């Protein structure tokens, strides 16, 4: 057990908040740094209910270098998990400068503050979008990078920055965790995914249809070369993603190095399979209809998670039924989110 303090930028967001729980369970002390641009300060009480721990929260913006440095000065930070940033693909196409500023400039601010403060352990929240529209599955860490939108490009740019930092010897404990499709919620139902506006991802959209906030789901494409004609993706429980962050932290603190790691289950699930599983978990019928394909959508997209197993001793433990039932518990108990 450790009492070391871990800074979570964007720690009140979806993956950040669940990772906060996992860190507490592992004996670490999370320090959340967030401006609540895409989250709610109400989550702090929920986190403290779950963890039975007083959580340190510092309100601030990653674009404000002095605010970040102050956090390092006021707290004896051992490592950084960097979740903060903008993350909607469609919005990144409409507002690219917003994404480059927040995701790239913000990340550089954090790394600069770490350097000034003598902190050398950095875990970056990356994304499988860096691979683009590949026709090869499962997708391993050696797959070709070809992001198709500004959001994916910003994730790749930051990965290249930290790889260069490692190569230069400036930092020796770095990781980039590429999530495929995090879904679900903490089993307590107290925290979960609460997107502002219309959800951009399938699972929260399904949940909002089931709870009555949205009327119907549109499935984009019915003629893909897949098992049922709908797109296939790798869905992974958010608590498995959170556990992977703790496993990565433990690895870096013990071994060091640079770890680019793909996080997924290695199993592809179609849109129709996900709908059927969610209907079973929620006890609600999901109205849906087919629409045209979206430009840039791949037919299939799932991870090769073998490197995470080899390096971290980590693999996803929670199945699709658990993902759906945990998501439904969160949504049904919090129909309007936080």
VENQUI-V541539 format. One record per residue. PSI is psi in whole degrees, -180 to 180 (NA if undefined). NEAR is the number of other C-alpha atoms within 8 Angstrom. D_FIRST is the distance of its C-alpha to the first C-alpha in Angstrom with 1 decimal. Layout:
# VENQUI-V541539
psi;near;d_first
PSI;NEAR;D_FIRST
PSI;NEAR;D_FIRST
This chain:
# VENQUI-V541539
psi;near;d_first
144;5;0.0
149;6;3.8
18;7;6.9
146;9;9.3
131;13;12.3
123;13;13.7
126;14;17.4
100;15;18.8
134;14;22.6
29;15;24.3
-10;15;21.2
0;14;23.5
-172;12;25.2
-65;10;25.0
-37;12;22.4
-43;14;20.6
-39;13;20.2
-34;14;18.9
-32;15;16.4
-44;13;15.4
-47;11;14.7
-38;12;12.7
-44;12;10.5
-43;12;10.0
-29;8;9.3
-1;9;6.5
5;9;5.1
164;13;7.5
103;11;10.8
142;13;13.8
112;12;17.1
132;14;20.0
115;14;23.2
151;14;26.1
3;8;29.9
28;9;30.2
-26;4;33.0
33;7;31.9
-178;10;29.6
137;9;29.7
-15;7;28.1
-19;7;28.2
-24;11;25.1
-46;10;23.0
-39;7;24.0
-44;10;23.2
-39;14;19.7
-32;11;19.1
-44;8;20.8
-46;9;18.5
-13;9;15.1
35;6;16.3
144;7;15.0
120;5;17.2
131;11;17.4
127;7;18.9
130;9;21.9
120;9;24.3
127;7;27.6
176;10;29.1
135;10;30.6
-13;14;29.5
-5;8;33.2
99;9;33.0
-42;10;31.7
-37;6;31.8
-40;10;29.6
-47;14;26.9
-39;12;27.2
-37;8;27.0
-44;9;23.6
-36;12;22.3
-35;8;24.2
-21;6;22.9
143;7;19.2
76;8;17.1
130;11;16.4
-34;11;14.4
162;11;15.6
131;12;18.1
117;12;18.5
99;13;22.3
-22;13;23.7
142;11;26.5
171;9;30.1
145;8;33.1
10;6;33.0
121;8;36.3
-50;10;38.4
-41;6;41.7
-34;8;41.1
-31;14;40.2
-37;10;43.7
-33;6;45.4
63;8;43.4
-38;11;42.2
-37;6;42.2
-39;8;39.7
-42;15;37.3
-39;11;37.8
-51;9;37.4
-51;13;34.2
-36;14;32.4
-56;13;33.6
-41;10;34.4
-41;12;31.4
-41;12;29.1
-40;8;31.0
-46;13;30.4
-45;11;26.7
-40;8;26.7
-43;8;29.2
-37;12;27.0
-44;12;24.1
-45;9;26.5
-35;8;27.9
-2;9;24.4
26;6;23.1
133;10;20.4
7;12;20.4
119;13;18.1
122;11;20.0
117;14;19.7
133;12;23.1
96;11;24.0
-163;11;27.1
149;11;29.4
-10;10;31.5
-16;9;34.5
-20;12;34.6
-18;11;36.2
-155;11;39.1
85;10;41.6
154;8;41.1
15;6;43.1
124;5;40.7
148;10;38.0
160;9;35.3
118;10;34.2
176;9;32.1
-21;9;30.7
3;4;34.0
157;7;36.1
137;5;38.5
129;8;37.5
63;8;40.2
143;13;39.0
3;10;41.9
162;9;41.1
-37;13;39.9
-52;14;36.5
-37;14;35.8
-40;11;37.3
-38;12;35.0
-42;13;31.9
-41;12;33.6
-44;9;34.6
-38;11;31.1
-42;11;29.9
-37;8;32.8
-48;8;31.9
-29;9;28.3
-41;9;29.7
-38;8;32.3
-41;10;29.7
-43;14;27.9
-31;7;31.3
-13;7;32.3
1;7;29.3
-37;7;28.5
146;10;25.0
2;11;23.1
89;13;20.1
146;17;21.6
148;12;21.6
115;12;24.1
115;14;23.3
103;12;26.6
144;13;26.5
-90;16;29.5
85;9;30.0
132;11;27.0
179;12;28.2
-163;16;27.2
170;16;25.0
143;13;22.1
-17;7;23.3
-22;8;23.6
4;13;26.4
-31;10;25.2
150;13;24.6
-169;12;26.4
127;9;28.8
72;9;31.4
143;9;33.7
133;6;36.3
-162;4;39.8
128;6;40.7
139;9;37.7
-15;6;37.9
156;6;35.9
-49;7;37.1
-50;8;34.5
-29;11;34.6
-47;13;38.3
-46;12;38.6
-39;11;36.6
-28;12;38.9
-46;14;42.0
-34;12;40.8
-5;10;40.1
4;7;43.5
-30;8;42.6
152;9;44.1
-36;7;47.2
152;9;46.9
134;11;45.0
125;8;46.9
122;12;45.9
97;10;46.7
134;13;48.6
6;13;49.8
28;6;51.2
153;10;48.2
62;6;48.4
-178;10;45.6
-30;6;45.5
14;8;46.9
-9;10;48.0
161;16;45.1
146;13;42.3
131;13;39.3
164;13;35.7
103;15;32.2
134;14;30.4
136;17;26.6
135;15;24.5
-30;13;22.8
-28;11;19.5
-40;12;19.7
-43;15;20.2
-44;14;17.2
-35;10;15.1
-34;12;16.8
-42;11;15.7
-42;12;12.0
-38;11;13.1
-43;11;15.3
-48;9;12.9
-42;8;10.7
-48;10;14.2
-40;12;15.5
-28;9;12.9
-36;6;13.5
-30;6;17.2
-175;10;18.8
-174;9;22.1
122;10;23.8
102;7;23.0
121;9;25.5
134;11;24.5
130;16;26.4
110;14;24.6
-180;16;26.8
-22;13;27.5
4;10;30.5
133;10;32.8
134;11;35.6
130;10;36.6
165;12;39.9
-45;10;40.7
-37;8;42.8
-42;8;40.1
-41;10;37.6
-48;10;40.3
-42;8;41.0
-39;11;37.4
-37;13;36.9
-42;11;40.2
-44;8;39.0
-36;10;35.7
-22;10;37.4
16;6;40.7
142;7;42.5
137;6;45.0
110;11;44.3
134;8;47.6
161;8;47.7
161;8;50.3
141;9;50.6
-180;9;51.1
160;8;51.6
152;8;49.0
140;7;47.2
131;4;47.8
-8;6;45.1
131;7;43.3
153;9;42.5
-49;10;43.5
149;11;40.3
100;13;36.9
156;16;33.9
155;16;31.1
103;14;30.6
16;13;26.8
-32;6;26.8
-38;11;25.3
-39;13;22.1
-44;10;22.0
-46;8;22.8
-43;7;20.6
-13;11;17.5
24;8;17.9
141;10;18.3
156;10;21.3
135;10;22.4
-24;5;22.2
133;9;24.2
180;7;28.0
-38;11;30.8
-42;9;31.6
-41;9;28.0
-47;14;28.3
-43;13;31.6
-38;12;30.9
-39;13;27.8
-41;14;29.8
-38;13;32.7
-46;11;30.7
-51;15;29.6
-40;15;33.1
-32;8;35.0
-16;7;33.1
66;8;33.2
-25;9;36.6
22;5;36.9
-153;6;33.3
NA;7;31.6
